[in-house]
Amino acid sequence: MARSRKPVNPSAENALDQMKLEVASELGIAERVRSQGWNTMTSADCGRVGGHMVRKMIEQYESKL
């Protein structure tokens, strides 16, 4: 079965994109992302952003418990 690229919750996609830019800003690469786009970022930079996003999501979930 092929995976669908369509988000289950479309509003969640916007929230994740906003969070992605917020994390990029914290890491100091937001300006480069805005000017050049995500396609030009290294895999290390994208991995760093993704890792920080996961940490933030886990912290938010744990704070709700």
C-alpha positions as CSV (number, residue, x, y, z in Angstrom):
1,M,0.0,0.0,0.0
2,A,1.4,3.4,-1.0
3,R,1.8,6.1,1.5
4,S,-0.3,9.2,0.9
5,R,1.4,12.7,1.2
6,K,-1.9,14.2,2.0
7,P,-2.1,15.3,5.7
8,V,-4.8,13.8,7.8
9,N,-5.5,17.2,9.3
10,P,-4.9,20.0,6.9
11,S,-4.8,22.7,9.6
12,A,-2.0,20.7,11.4
13,E,0.2,21.2,8.3
14,N,0.1,24.9,8.7
15,A,0.9,24.6,12.4
16,L,3.8,22.4,11.7
17,D,5.1,24.8,9.0
18,Q,4.9,27.6,11.5
19,M,6.7,25.5,14.1
20,K,9.4,24.6,11.6
21,L,10.1,28.3,10.9
22,E,10.1,29.1,14.6
23,V,12.7,26.3,15.2
24,A,14.7,27.5,12.3
25,S,14.7,31.0,13.8
26,E,16.0,29.6,17.1
27,L,18.8,27.8,15.3
28,G,19.7,30.9,13.3
29,I,18.9,29.6,9.8
30,A,15.4,31.2,9.3
31,E,16.7,34.0,7.2
32,R,18.5,31.6,4.8
33,V,15.3,29.5,4.6
34,R,13.2,32.5,3.8
35,S,15.6,33.8,1.1
36,Q,16.6,30.4,-0.5
37,G,13.9,28.0,0.6
38,W,14.0,24.6,2.2
39,N,15.3,22.9,-1.0
40,T,18.7,24.5,-0.6
41,M,19.2,23.5,3.1
42,T,21.6,20.7,4.0
43,S,20.3,17.5,5.3
44,A,22.1,18.2,8.6
45,D,20.2,21.5,8.9
46,C,16.9,19.9,8.1
47,G,17.6,17.1,10.6
48,R,18.5,19.6,13.3
49,V,15.2,21.4,12.7
50,G,13.2,18.1,12.7
51,G,14.9,17.0,15.9
52,H,14.1,20.2,17.7
53,M,10.5,20.0,16.5
54,V,10.1,16.5,18.0
55,R,11.6,17.6,21.3
56,K,9.2,20.5,21.5
57,M,6.2,18.4,20.7
58,I,7.2,15.8,23.3
59,E,7.7,18.7,25.9
60,Q,4.3,20.1,25.0
61,Y,2.6,16.7,25.3
62,E,4.3,15.9,28.7
63,S,3.3,19.3,30.1
64,K,-0.3,18.4,29.4
65,L,-0.1,15.2,31.4
